[in-house]
């Protein structure tokens, strides 16, 4: 996560607080991270950009 800057974190918070992703965070079970992350990214495709930054 060191690959993300302050602007990236602010953008992520803005995206999540806008709607669908927020619902996923509030309602979905986080005991199974792979399923949870898939649902989160599916609900808000703009999050892919940040996931790829962390991986690369």
CHARMM-style PDB file with segment names, atoms N, HN, CA, C and O in Angstrom:
ATOM      1  N   UNK     1       0.817  -1.197   0.000  1.00  0.00      PROA
ATOM      2  CA  UNK     1       0.000   0.000   0.000  1.00  0.00      PROA
ATOM      3  C   UNK     1       0.863   1.264   0.000  1.00  0.00      PROA
ATOM      4  O   UNK     1       0.335   2.372  -0.102  1.00  0.00      PROA
ATOM      5  N   UNK     2       2.175   1.109   0.113  1.00  0.00      PROA
ATOM      6  HN  UNK     2       2.603   0.209   0.195  1.00  0.00      PROA
ATOM      7  CA  UNK     2       3.064   2.273   0.080  1.00  0.00      PROA
ATOM      8  C   UNK     2       3.103   2.916  -1.295  1.00  0.00      PROA
ATOM      9  O   UNK     2       3.617   4.024  -1.447  1.00  0.00      PROA
ATOM     10  N   UNK     3       2.569   2.237  -2.290  1.00  0.00      PROA
ATOM     11  HN  UNK     3       2.151   1.337  -2.167  1.00  0.00      PROA
ATOM     12  CA  UNK     3       2.598   2.758  -3.655  1.00  0.00      PROA
ATOM     13  C   UNK     3       1.520   3.803  -3.897  1.00  0.00      PROA
ATOM     14  O   UNK     3       1.531   4.481  -4.925  1.00  0.00      PROA
ATOM     15  N   UNK     4       0.597   3.936  -2.967  1.00  0.00      PROA
ATOM     16  HN  UNK     4       0.587   3.385  -2.132  1.00  0.00      PROA
ATOM     17  CA  UNK     4      -0.474   4.917  -3.106  1.00  0.00      PROA
ATOM     18  C   UNK     4      -0.111   6.187  -2.349  1.00  0.00      PROA
ATOM     19  O   UNK     4       0.454   6.139  -1.256  1.00  0.00      PROA
ATOM     20  N   UNK     5      -0.443   7.311  -2.947  1.00  0.00      PROA
ATOM     21  HN  UNK     5      -0.902   7.350  -3.835  1.00  0.00      PROA
ATOM     22  CA  UNK     5      -0.179   8.600  -2.317  1.00  0.00      PROA
ATOM     23  C   UNK     5      -1.421   9.139  -1.631  1.00  0.00      PROA
ATOM     24  O   UNK     5      -2.484   8.519  -1.662  1.00  0.00      PROA
ATOM     25  N   UNK     6      -1.275  10.282  -1.022  1.00  0.00      PROA
ATOM     26  HN  UNK     6      -0.411  10.785  -0.997  1.00  0.00      PROA
ATOM     27  CA  UNK     6      -2.384  10.926  -0.313  1.00  0.00      PROA
ATOM     28  C   UNK     6      -3.543  11.198  -1.261  1.00  0.00      PROA
ATOM     29  O   UNK     6      -4.699  10.987  -0.896  1.00  0.00      PROA
ATOM     30  N   UNK     7      -3.253  11.664  -2.473  1.00  0.00      PROA
ATOM     31  HN  UNK     7      -2.314  11.835  -2.770  1.00  0.00      PROA
ATOM     32  CA  UNK     7      -4.307  11.929  -3.451  1.00  0.00      PROA
ATOM     33  C   UNK     7      -5.057  10.648  -3.798  1.00  0.00      PROA
ATOM     34  O   UNK     7      -6.280  10.658  -3.939  1.00  0.00      PROA
ATOM     35  N   UNK     8      -4.321   9.543  -3.935  1.00  0.00      PROA
ATOM     36  HN  UNK     8      -3.328   9.535  -3.821  1.00  0.00      PROA
ATOM     37  CA  UNK     8      -4.969   8.258  -4.238  1.00  0.00      PROA
ATOM     38  C   UNK     8      -5.935   7.864  -3.119  1.00  0.00      PROA
ATOM     39  O   UNK     8      -7.066   7.458  -3.385  1.00  0.00      PROA
ATOM     40  N   UNK     9      -5.486   7.984  -1.873  1.00  0.00      PROA
ATOM     41  HN  UNK     9      -4.567   8.314  -1.657  1.00  0.00      PROA
ATOM     42  CA  UNK     9      -6.357   7.644  -0.748  1.00  0.00      PROA
ATOM     43  C   UNK     9      -7.583   8.558  -0.700  1.00  0.00      PROA
ATOM     44  O   UNK     9      -8.691   8.098  -0.425  1.00  0.00      PROA
ATOM     45  N   UNK    10      -7.390   9.828  -0.962  1.00  0.00      PROA
ATOM     46  HN  UNK    10      -6.490  10.202  -1.185  1.00  0.00      PROA
ATOM     47  CA  UNK    10      -8.530  10.757  -0.989  1.00  0.00      PROA
ATOM     48  C   UNK    10      -9.506  10.394  -2.098  1.00  0.00      PROA
ATOM     49  O   UNK    10     -10.721  10.454  -1.906  1.00  0.00      PROA
ATOM     50  N   UNK    11      -8.975  10.014  -3.264  1.00  0.00      PROA
ATOM     51  HN  UNK    11      -7.988   9.965  -3.420  1.00  0.00      PROA
ATOM     52  CA  UNK    11      -9.834   9.598  -4.379  1.00  0.00      PROA
ATOM     53  C   UNK    11     -10.619   8.337  -4.018  1.00  0.00      PROA
ATOM     54  O   UNK    11     -11.808   8.236  -4.322  1.00  0.00      PROA
ATOM     55  N   UNK    12      -9.959   7.382  -3.373  1.00  0.00      PROA
ATOM     56  HN  UNK    12      -8.993   7.465  -3.126  1.00  0.00      PROA
ATOM     57  CA  UNK    12     -10.625   6.138  -2.977  1.00  0.00      PROA
ATOM     58  C   UNK    12     -11.760   6.439  -2.000  1.00  0.00      PROA
ATOM     59  O   UNK    12     -12.857   5.896  -2.139  1.00  0.00      PROA
ATOM     60  N   UNK    13     -11.509   7.286  -1.032  1.00  0.00      PROA
ATOM     61  HN  UNK    13     -10.619   7.727  -0.920  1.00  0.00      PROA
ATOM     62  CA  UNK    13     -12.549   7.654  -0.060  1.00  0.00      PROA
ATOM     63  C   UNK    13     -13.715   8.338  -0.765  1.00  0.00      PROA
ATOM     64  O   UNK    13     -14.872   8.073  -0.439  1.00  0.00      PROA
ATOM     65  N   UNK    14     -13.431   9.205  -1.715  1.00  0.00      PROA
ATOM     66  HN  UNK    14     -12.491   9.420  -1.980  1.00  0.00      PROA
ATOM     67  CA  UNK    14     -14.493   9.884  -2.467  1.00  0.00      PROA
ATOM     68  C   UNK    14     -15.326   8.889  -3.262  1.00  0.00      PROA
ATOM     69  O   UNK    14     -16.555   8.967  -3.266  1.00  0.00      PROA
ATOM     70  N   UNK    15     -14.665   7.959  -3.932  1.00  0.00      PROA
ATOM     71  HN  UNK    15     -13.667   7.896  -3.929  1.00  0.00      PROA
ATOM     72  CA  UNK    15     -15.369   6.959  -4.734  1.00  0.00      PROA
ATOM     73  C   UNK    15     -16.256   6.103  -3.842  1.00  0.00      PROA
ATOM     74  O   UNK    15     -17.417   5.859  -4.172  1.00  0.00      PROA
ATOM     75  N   UNK    16     -15.724   5.648  -2.724  1.00  0.00      PROA
ATOM     76  HN  UNK    16     -14.781   5.846  -2.456  1.00  0.00      PROA
ATOM     77  CA  UNK    16     -16.476   4.760  -1.833  1.00  0.00      PROA
ATOM     78  C   UNK    16     -17.659   5.488  -1.208  1.00  0.00      PROA
ATOM     79  O   UNK    16     -18.727   4.897  -1.046  1.00  0.00      PROA
ATOM     80  N   UNK    17     -17.492   6.734  -0.861  1.00  0.00      PROA
ATOM     81  HN  UNK    17     -16.625   7.214  -0.993  1.00  0.00      PROA
ATOM     82  CA  UNK    17     -18.568   7.446  -0.187  1.00  0.00      PROA
ATOM     83  C   UNK    17     -19.692   7.884  -1.127  1.00  0.00      PROA
ATOM     84  O   UNK    17     -20.725   8.370  -0.666  1.00  0.00      PROA
ATOM     85  N   UNK    18     -19.505   7.720  -2.436  1.00  0.00      PROA
ATOM     86  HN  UNK    18     -18.666   7.326  -2.811  1.00  0.00      PROA
ATOM     87  CA  UNK    18     -20.522   8.157  -3.398  1.00  0.00      PROA
ATOM     88  C   UNK    18     -21.742   7.252  -3.481  1.00  0.00      PROA
ATOM     89  O   UNK    18     -22.819   7.731  -3.836  1.00  0.00      PROA
ATOM     90  N   UNK    19     -21.623   5.973  -3.172  1.00  0.00      PROA
ATOM     91  HN  UNK    19     -20.748   5.584  -2.883  1.00  0.00      PROA
ATOM     92  CA  UNK    19     -22.829   5.174  -3.321  1.00  0.00      PROA
ATOM     93  C   UNK    19     -22.660   3.685  -3.265  1.00  0.00      PROA
ATOM     94  O   UNK    19     -22.572   3.112  -2.179  1.00  0.00      PROA
ATOM     95  N   UNK    20     -22.613   3.034  -4.421  1.00  0.00      PROA
ATOM     96  HN  UNK    20     -22.685   3.499  -5.303  1.00  0.00      PROA
ATOM     97  CA  UNK    20     -22.674   1.579  -4.491  1.00  0.00      PROA
ATOM     98  C   UNK    20     -21.590   0.888  -3.676  1.00  0.00      PROA
ATOM     99  O   UNK    20     -21.869  -0.085  -2.975  1.00  0.00      PROA
ATOM    100  N   UNK    21     -20.375   1.373  -3.759  1.00  0.00      PROA
ATOM    101  HN  UNK    21     -20.149   2.163  -4.329  1.00  0.00      PROA
ATOM    102  CA  UNK    21     -19.281   0.762  -3.002  1.00  0.00      PROA
ATOM    103  C   UNK    21     -19.528   0.887  -1.499  1.00  0.00      PROA
ATOM    104  O   UNK    21     -19.197  -0.014  -0.729  1.00  0.00      PROA
ATOM    105  N   UNK    22     -20.102   1.992  -1.101  1.00  0.00      PROA
ATOM    106  HN  UNK    22     -20.371   2.725  -1.726  1.00  0.00      PROA
ATOM    107  CA  UNK    22     -20.429   2.197   0.316  1.00  0.00      PROA
ATOM    108  C   UNK    22     -21.421   1.141   0.782  1.00  0.00      PROA
ATOM    109  O   UNK    22     -21.291   0.610   1.885  1.00  0.00      PROA
ATOM    110  N   UNK    23     -22.408   0.835  -0.046  1.00  0.00      PROA
ATOM    111  HN  UNK    23     -22.514   1.266  -0.942  1.00  0.00      PROA
ATOM    112  CA  UNK    23     -23.388  -0.199   0.287  1.00  0.00      PROA
ATOM    113  C   UNK    23     -22.721  -1.556   0.456  1.00  0.00      PROA
ATOM    114  O   UNK    23     -23.061  -2.309   1.369  1.00  0.00      PROA
ATOM    115  N   UNK    24     -21.774  -1.869  -0.418  1.00  0.00      PROA
ATOM    116  HN  UNK    24     -21.498  -1.257  -1.159  1.00  0.00      PROA
ATOM    117  CA  UNK    24     -21.056  -3.143  -0.316  1.00  0.00      PROA
ATOM    118  C   UNK    24     -20.289  -3.189   1.003  1.00  0.00      PROA
ATOM    119  O   UNK    24     -20.318  -4.204   1.699  1.00  0.00      PROA
ATOM    120  N   UNK    25     -19.612  -2.113   1.348  1.00  0.00      PROA
ATOM    121  HN  UNK    25     -19.589  -1.288   0.783  1.00  0.00      PROA
ATOM    122  CA  UNK    25     -18.857  -2.072   2.607  1.00  0.00      PROA
ATOM    123  C   UNK    25     -19.766  -2.240   3.818  1.00  0.00      PROA
ATOM    124  O   UNK    25     -19.380  -2.869   4.803  1.00  0.00      PROA
ATOM    125  N   UNK    26     -20.958  -1.686   3.751  1.00  0.00      PROA
ATOM    126  HN  UNK    26     -21.272  -1.175   2.950  1.00  0.00      PROA
ATOM    127  CA  UNK    26     -21.881  -1.749   4.880  1.00  0.00      PROA
ATOM    128  C   UNK    26     -22.605  -3.091   4.982  1.00  0.00      PROA
ATOM    129  O   UNK    26     -22.932  -3.531   6.085  1.00  0.00      PROA
ATOM    130  N   UNK    27     -22.857  -3.742   3.856  1.00  0.00      PROA
ATOM    131  HN  UNK    27     -22.591  -3.385   2.960  1.00  0.00      PROA
ATOM    132  CA  UNK    27     -23.756  -4.893   3.867  1.00  0.00      PROA
ATOM    133  C   UNK    27     -23.092  -6.245   3.661  1.00  0.00      PROA
ATOM    134  O   UNK    27     -23.632  -7.257   4.109  1.00  0.00      PROA
ATOM    135  N   UNK    28     -21.957  -6.299   3.008  1.00  0.00      PROA
ATOM    136  HN  UNK    28     -21.519  -5.477   2.645  1.00  0.00      PROA
ATOM    137  CA  UNK    28     -21.359  -7.583   2.652  1.00  0.00      PROA
ATOM    138  C   UNK    28     -20.456  -8.131   3.753  1.00  0.00      PROA
ATOM    139  O   UNK    28     -19.882  -7.385   4.546  1.00  0.00      PROA
ATOM    140  N   UNK    29     -20.351  -9.439   3.774  1.00  0.00      PROA
ATOM    141  HN  UNK    29     -20.817 -10.045   3.130  1.00  0.00      PROA
ATOM    142  CA  UNK    29     -19.520 -10.159   4.729  1.00  0.00      PROA
ATOM    143  C   UNK    29     -18.051 -10.054   4.319  1.00  0.00      PROA
ATOM    144  O   UNK    29     -17.706 -10.374   3.182  1.00  0.00      PROA
ATOM    145  N   UNK    30     -17.193  -9.617   5.218  1.00  0.00      PROA
ATOM    146  HN  UNK    30     -17.473  -9.357   6.142  1.00  0.00      PROA
ATOM    147  CA  UNK    30     -15.770  -9.449   4.906  1.00  0.00      PROA
ATOM    148  C   UNK    30     -14.926 -10.620   5.374  1.00  0.00      PROA
ATOM    149  O   UNK    30     -13.697 -10.539   5.376  1.00  0.00      PROA
ATOM    150  N   UNK    31     -15.572 -11.708   5.770  1.00  0.00      PROA
ATOM    151  HN  UNK    31     -16.570 -11.773   5.769  1.00  0.00      PROA
ATOM    152  CA  UNK    31     -14.842 -12.892   6.212  1.00  0.00      PROA
ATOM    153  C   UNK    31     -14.176 -13.624   5.051  1.00  0.00      PROA
ATOM    154  O   UNK    31     -13.255 -14.414   5.259  1.00  0.00      PROA
ATOM    155  N   UNK    32     -14.632 -13.370   3.855  1.00  0.00      PROA
ATOM    156  HN  UNK    32     -15.380 -12.728   3.686  1.00  0.00      PROA
ATOM    157  CA  UNK    32     -14.062 -13.991   2.665  1.00  0.00      PROA
ATOM    158  C   UNK    32     -13.559 -12.873   1.744  1.00  0.00      PROA
ATOM    159  O   UNK    32     -14.290 -12.427   0.859  1.00  0.00      PROA
ATOM    160  N   UNK    33     -12.318 -12.418   1.946  1.00  0.00      PROA
ATOM    161  HN  UNK    33     -11.724 -12.779   2.665  1.00  0.00      PROA
ATOM    162  CA  UNK    33     -11.801 -11.241   1.242  1.00  0.00      PROA
ATOM    163  C   UNK    33     -11.879 -11.296  -0.276  1.00  0.00      PROA
ATOM    164  O   UNK    33     -12.166 -10.280  -0.909  1.00  0.00      PROA
ATOM    165  N   UNK    34     -11.632 -12.455  -0.878  1.00  0.00      PROA
ATOM    166  HN  UNK    34     -11.399 -13.281  -0.364  1.00  0.00      PROA
ATOM    167  CA  UNK    34     -11.658 -12.504  -2.344  1.00  0.00      PROA
ATOM    168  C   UNK    34     -13.060 -12.216  -2.876  1.00  0.00      PROA
ATOM    169  O   UNK    34     -13.205 -11.484  -3.855  1.00  0.00      PROA
ATOM    170  N   UNK    35     -14.074 -12.766  -2.261  1.00  0.00      PROA
ATOM    171  HN  UNK    35     -13.956 -13.360  -1.465  1.00  0.00      PROA
ATOM    172  CA  UNK    35     -15.450 -12.489  -2.679  1.00  0.00      PROA
ATOM    173  C   UNK    35     -15.825 -11.042  -2.400  1.00  0.00      PROA
ATOM    174  O   UNK    35     -16.476 -10.387  -3.214  1.00  0.00      PROA
ATOM    175  N   UNK    36     -15.405 -10.555  -1.244  1.00  0.00      PROA
ATOM    176  HN  UNK    36     -14.876 -11.087  -0.583  1.00  0.00      PROA
ATOM    177  CA  UNK    36     -15.709  -9.182  -0.847  1.00  0.00      PROA
ATOM    178  C   UNK    36     -15.079  -8.180  -1.811  1.00  0.00      PROA
ATOM    179  O   UNK    36     -15.742  -7.247  -2.265  1.00  0.00      PROA
ATOM    180  N   UNK    37     -13.806  -8.372  -2.121  1.00  0.00      PROA
ATOM    181  HN  UNK    37     -13.267  -9.130  -1.753  1.00  0.00      PROA
ATOM    182  CA  UNK    37     -13.100  -7.458  -3.024  1.00  0.00      PROA
ATOM    183  C   UNK    37     -13.718  -7.494  -4.414  1.00  0.00      PROA
ATOM    184  O   UNK    37     -13.867  -6.452  -5.053  1.00  0.00      PROA
ATOM    185  N   UNK    38     -14.081  -8.687  -4.888  1.00  0.00      PROA
ATOM    186  HN  UNK    38     -13.960  -9.533  -4.369  1.00  0.00      PROA
ATOM    187  CA  UNK    38     -14.717  -8.797  -6.200  1.00  0.00      PROA
ATOM    188  C   UNK    38     -16.023  -8.003  -6.227  1.00  0.00      PROA
ATOM    189  O   UNK    38     -16.280  -7.266  -7.179  1.00  0.00      PROA
ATOM    190  N   UNK    39     -16.842  -8.147  -5.197  1.00  0.00      PROA
ATOM    191  HN  UNK    39     -16.633  -8.746  -4.423  1.00  0.00      PROA
ATOM    192  CA  UNK    39     -18.115  -7.408  -5.142  1.00  0.00      PROA
ATOM    193  C   UNK    39     -17.873  -5.900  -5.057  1.00  0.00      PROA
ATOM    194  O   UNK    39     -18.600  -5.112  -5.662  1.00  0.00      PROA
ATOM    195  N   UNK    40     -16.850  -5.510  -4.305  1.00  0.00      PROA
ATOM    196  HN  UNK    40     -16.260  -6.150  -3.814  1.00  0.00      PROA
ATOM    197  CA  UNK    40     -16.540  -4.097  -4.159  1.00  0.00      PROA
ATOM    198  C   UNK    40     -16.117  -3.493  -5.490  1.00  0.00      PROA
ATOM    199  O   UNK    40     -16.599  -2.427  -5.873  1.00  0.00      PROA
ATOM    200  N   UNK    41     -15.218  -4.172  -6.196  1.00  0.00      PROA
ATOM    201  HN  UNK    41     -14.827  -5.038  -5.885  1.00  0.00      PROA
ATOM    202  CA  UNK    41     -14.740  -3.662  -7.480  1.00  0.00      PROA
ATOM    203  C   UNK    41     -15.840  -3.735  -8.542  1.00  0.00      PROA
ATOM    204  O   UNK    41     -15.930  -2.870  -9.413  1.00  0.00      PROA
ATOM    205  N   UNK    42     -16.662  -4.760  -8.463  1.00  0.00      PROA
ATOM    206  HN  UNK    42     -16.589  -5.463  -7.755  1.00  0.00      PROA
ATOM    207  CA  UNK    42     -17.777  -4.875  -9.406  1.00  0.00      PROA
ATOM    208  C   UNK    42     -18.768  -3.716  -9.200  1.00  0.00      PROA
ATOM    209  O   UNK    42     -19.348  -3.208 -10.160  1.00  0.00      PROA
ATOM    210  N   UNK    43     -18.950  -3.316  -7.964  1.00  0.00      PROA
ATOM    211  HN  UNK    43     -18.479  -3.729  -7.184  1.00  0.00      PROA
ATOM    212  CA  UNK    43     -19.884  -2.224  -7.683  1.00  0.00      PROA
ATOM    213  C   UNK    43     -19.327  -0.871  -8.104  1.00  0.00      PROA
ATOM    214  O   UNK    43     -20.082   0.057  -8.394  1.00  0.00      PROA
ATOM    215  N   UNK    44     -17.996  -0.765  -8.136  1.00  0.00      PROA
ATOM    216  HN  UNK    44     -17.383  -1.519  -7.901  1.00  0.00      PROA
ATOM    217  CA  UNK    44     -17.369   0.504  -8.505  1.00  0.00      PROA
ATOM    218  C   UNK    44     -16.077   0.228  -9.274  1.00  0.00      PROA
ATOM    219  O   UNK    44     -15.004   0.154  -8.676  1.00  0.00      PROA
ATOM    220  N   UNK    45     -16.177   0.077 -10.603  1.00  0.00      PROA
ATOM    221  HN  UNK    45     -17.049   0.137 -11.089  1.00  0.00      PROA
ATOM    222  CA  UNK    45     -15.026  -0.270 -11.439  1.00  0.00      PROA
ATOM    223  C   UNK    45     -13.851   0.712 -11.368  1.00  0.00      PROA
ATOM    224  O   UNK    45     -12.723   0.341 -11.690  1.00  0.00      PROA
ATOM    225  N   UNK    46     -14.099   1.946 -10.955  1.00  0.00      PROA
ATOM    226  HN  UNK    46     -15.016   2.247 -10.694  1.00  0.00      PROA
ATOM    227  CA  UNK    46     -12.989   2.906 -10.852  1.00  0.00      PROA
ATOM    228  C   UNK    46     -11.945   2.477  -9.823  1.00  0.00      PROA
ATOM    229  O   UNK    46     -10.823   2.983  -9.841  1.00  0.00      PROA
ATOM    230  N   UNK    47     -12.293   1.558  -8.933  1.00  0.00      PROA
ATOM    231  HN  UNK    47     -13.205   1.147  -8.918  1.00  0.00      PROA
ATOM    232  CA  UNK    47     -11.341   1.086  -7.922  1.00  0.00      PROA
ATOM    233  C   UNK    47     -10.256   0.186  -8.512  1.00  0.00      PROA
ATOM    234  O   UNK    47      -9.209   0.000  -7.893  1.00  0.00      PROA
ATOM    235  N   UNK    48     -10.492  -0.378  -9.704  1.00  0.00      PROA
ATOM    236  HN  UNK    48     -11.343  -0.227 -10.207  1.00  0.00      PROA
ATOM    237  CA  UNK    48      -9.478  -1.205 -10.365  1.00  0.00      PROA
ATOM    238  C   UNK    48      -8.154  -0.472 -10.493  1.00  0.00      PROA
ATOM    239  O   UNK    48      -7.088  -1.051 -10.279  1.00  0.00      PROA
ATOM    240  N   UNK    49      -8.228   0.793 -10.840  1.00  0.00      PROA
ATOM    241  HN  UNK    49      -9.094   1.263 -11.013  1.00  0.00      PROA
ATOM    242  CA  UNK    49      -7.022   1.601 -11.050  1.00  0.00      PROA
ATOM    243  C   UNK    49      -6.113   1.560  -9.819  1.00  0.00      PROA
ATOM    244  O   UNK    49      -4.894   1.458  -9.955  1.00  0.00      PROA
ATOM    245  N   UNK    50      -6.681   1.635  -8.658  1.00  0.00      PROA
ATOM    246  HN  UNK    50      -7.671   1.718  -8.549  1.00  0.00      PROA
ATOM    247  CA  UNK    50      -5.887   1.659  -7.428  1.00  0.00      PROA
ATOM    248  C   UNK    50      -5.389   0.268  -7.057  1.00  0.00      PROA
ATOM    249  O   UNK    50      -4.288   0.117  -6.529  1.00  0.00      PROA
ATOM    250  N   UNK    51      -6.195  -0.739  -7.333  1.00  0.00      PROA
ATOM    251  HN  UNK    51      -7.090  -0.617  -7.763  1.00  0.00      PROA
ATOM    252  CA  UNK    51      -5.746  -2.109  -7.108  1.00  0.00      PROA
ATOM    253  C   UNK    51      -4.550  -2.456  -7.969  1.00  0.00      PROA
ATOM    254  O   UNK    51      -3.616  -3.114  -7.509  1.00  0.00      PROA
ATOM    255  N   UNK    52      -4.572  -2.018  -9.212  1.00  0.00      PROA
ATOM    256  HN  UNK    52      -5.330  -1.483  -9.586  1.00  0.00      PROA
ATOM    257  CA  UNK    52      -3.453  -2.278 -10.111  1.00  0.00      PROA
ATOM    258  C   UNK    52      -2.200  -1.520  -9.686  1.00  0.00      PROA
ATOM    259  O   UNK    52      -1.086  -2.013  -9.860  1.00  0.00      PROA
ATOM    260  N   UNK    53      -2.376  -0.322  -9.129  1.00  0.00      PROA
ATOM    261  HN  UNK    53      -3.281   0.079  -8.987  1.00  0.00      PROA
ATOM    262  CA  UNK    53      -1.220   0.437  -8.639  1.00  0.00      PROA
ATOM    263  C   UNK    53      -0.524  -0.314  -7.490  1.00  0.00      PROA
ATOM    264  O   UNK    53       0.704  -0.323  -7.397  1.00  0.00      PROA
ATOM    265  N   UNK    54      -1.311  -0.928  -6.637  1.00  0.00      PROA
ATOM    266  HN  UNK    54      -2.308  -0.921  -6.712  1.00  0.00      PROA
ATOM    267  CA  UNK    54      -0.756  -1.651  -5.491  1.00  0.00      PROA
ATOM    268  C   UNK    54      -0.013  -2.893  -5.966  1.00  0.00      PROA
ATOM    269  O   UNK    54       1.043  -3.227  -5.431  1.00  0.00      PROA
ATOM    270  N   UNK    55      -0.556  -3.574  -6.964  1.00  0.00      PROA
ATOM    271  HN  UNK    55      -1.414  -3.302  -7.399  1.00  0.00      PROA
ATOM    272  CA  UNK    55       0.063  -4.808  -7.471  1.00  0.00      PROA
ATOM    273  C   UNK    55       1.343  -4.524  -8.233  1.00  0.00      PROA
ATOM    274  O   UNK    55       2.331  -5.237  -8.056  1.00  0.00      PROA
ATOM    275  N   UNK    56       1.353  -3.520  -9.058  1.00  0.00      PROA
ATOM    276  HN  UNK    56       0.551  -2.941  -9.201  1.00  0.00      PROA
ATOM    277  CA  UNK    56       2.517  -3.241  -9.903  1.00  0.00      PROA
ATOM    278  C   UNK    56       3.425  -2.353  -9.154  1.00  0.00      PROA
ATOM    279  OT1 UNK    56       4.481  -1.977  -9.663  1.00  0.00      PROA
TER     280      UNK     56
END
